[in-house]
Amino acid sequence: METMQPSDSALISLYIAGQESAFAQLLERHKARVFTTIQLIVRDADVAEDLLQDTFIKAIHTLKSGRYNEEGKFSSWICRIAHNMAIDCFRREKRSPVMTVDTTTHPFTSLSLAEEGADDALTREESHARLRELIQELPAAQKEVLIMRHYGDMSFQEIADATGVSINTALGRMRYALINLRKKMTAQPVFYDQNLYPGDTTSVRVQRIAS
């Protein structure tokens, strides 16, 4: 039988009690998701690495000072710190965050392109490029939740906590993102599979991925 792993709450209690290795376990458990949260915003691996360290340093200070609120999940809490730090980084540079996506290398295959012209590499690349352009045309808040959900593999509760909105707001943004993306795709049927969003199924899709 596999050894049962301690919960985040148990590790936090152990760390506060003086067991330093407990935080190392928290770091190992959550660093990939925290890094993704940052990387989606800053789009620079070196900057993301620095912010990743800063995020966990801030978490350490908060835990040691006794200011950590046990009401929320640690993963959501740490991702929100990471999100805020990434946004602050852009504000310091007087830029607005631009979240981008590579549809060829991550789970955006749920928005897969038609196989029409599958033997033509150039046609496929043009289709992928156009889909990326359409995603970039979405309103910032809608694009953010769409990428966090599919690329970051974050739950809607985690997205809500990380961005500082209610879960209903996060769900609403996702719904409108899918509606708007479907409209853009169906407006140019030459590029996209029309079976991708048949009829008015967007709300069903949102309900499914929210579960």
N, C-alpha and C positions, 0 to 999 in steps of 0.2 A: 504494500500500500504506500501511496505517496504521502510524504510528510505534509501535514496541513500547514500552510503558510499563515503567519500572523496577519491580522487585519491591519489596515493603516492606523486605526485608532490605538491598537495595541502597541504598534511600533512607536507612535507618538508618545504614549505614556512611558514606554521604556526609555526613549531618548530624553524626555524631560526628567526622568529619574536618574539619569547619568550614564545610560548605556549608549555610547557614541555610535556603535556599529548599527544601531537601529535606524539611524538617519541614513546611513549608507544604503540600507535596504530600501528605504523610501525613495532615495535618489535613483537607484537602479530600476526600481519599479515604474517610476513616472518620468524619467528624463527624456525618453523618446517622444512622448506626447507633448511635454513642455517645449521641447526643441521644435517640434512641428508647429505648435501654436505661434512661436516666435518667428520661425522661418517663413511662414505664410505671409507675414506682415513685412519683415525687413528685407527678405530676399537676398540675404548676404550671409553665407555660412560663418564667416569669421565674427561678424557682429552678433549673429545668433548664438554662437558659442559663448561670447562674452556675457550676453544677456541671460543665457542659461545659468551661468555661474552666479550672476547678480541675483537672479530669481531665487535660487536655493540659499544664498547667503541671507537674503531678506527673510526667507522662511525660517532659517535658523534663529535669527534675532527675534522674530515674532514668537516662536515656540519657547525660547529661553526666557523671554520677558513675561511669559504667562498670558499673552494677549491673544492666543489662538482661540477661535470660537469653534467648539466641537459640534455645533449644530449642522454645519455643512460637511460635504465630503472633502477629504484632503485633495483629491485629484482636481476637483472643480476649483477649489481655493487656490492651489498652486498655479493652475492654468490662468486664472484671473490675474494673479500677480504678473505672470509672464506676458499676458496680453497688454496689461497696462504699461509695463516697462517698454514693450515694443512700440506702443503708441507714443509714449513719452520721448523715446529716441527720435522718432520722426518729428515730433513737435520741436525738439531742440534744434533740429536741422532745418526747421521751417518747411517741411515737406508733408504731403498727405500720404498715408500708407497706400500702396498699390499691391493688391493681392493678385498673384498670377498662378496659372495652373498649366501643367504639362499633361495633356490628355493621353499621351502615349505610354506613360510610365506608372500610373496609379489608378485606384479604383473608380476613375471616371468612366470606366467601361460600361457602367450602368447607363451612360448617355452615349452608347456606342453608335458609330456611324454605319450607314448602309454598306453592304458588301458590294454594291454596284461598282464595277471597275476594279475589283480586288486585285487583278493582275497588273494594274497600272499603279506603280508606287507613287508617281507624281500626283495622280488624282487623289490617292488616299492621303498624302501629306497635305495637299491643298484643303481637303475636307477637315482634317485635324486642325489645321491652322485657322480655318474659318470658325470652327467651333470655339477655339480659344478666344477669337475676337468677339464672338457673341457673348461669351461669359464675361469678358472684360467690359462689355457695354451695359451690363446689369447695374442697377444702383448699388453703391458701395455696401450698404448693410445687407442686401440680398446676396451679393456675391460672397461676402464674408461668411455668412452662415452656410451657403451652399458648399464652399470649399472646406470649411471646418468639418462639415458633416461627412463629405465624401473623401476628401484627402486626409483630414486629420482623424477620421473615424471616431469623432466625438459624439456622444449622445446629446440630445437636445437640452437636457438639464445642464450638462457640462458646458455647452455653447452659451446657454443663458447665463450661467454663473461667470463664465470667462469674459463675456461682453457686457455684463451688468444690466441685463434686461430680464423680463419675465419669460418663462418657458413658452407662454402663449405668443409673446412677441417673436421669439425665435422661430416657433412653428409657423407663424404668419409670414415672416420674412422668407422662410423656405418655400412656402406655398406660392407666394407671388414670384419668387425667383424661378420656380419651375414653370409657372404659367407664362411668364415673360420669355423664358428661354424657348418654350414650346412655340410661342407665337413667332419668334424670330426664325426658328428652324422651319416651321411650316410655310413661312413667307418665301423661303428659298428651297423648294422641294428637290431641286436638282442635286443638292448637297446631302440631304438627310433622309433617313428612313422614316416614312410617314407612320409606321406602326409604333414608333417610339412613344408617342403620346396620343394614342387613339382616343377620340372622343373627349369627354370632360372627365379624365381619370386622375387629374393632378392631385385632388384632395385625397383620393384613395391611396396614391403613392405616398403622400405625406404621412397619412395615418400608418401605413405599413412601416416606413423607415423610422417613425417615431417610436415604434414599439421595441 
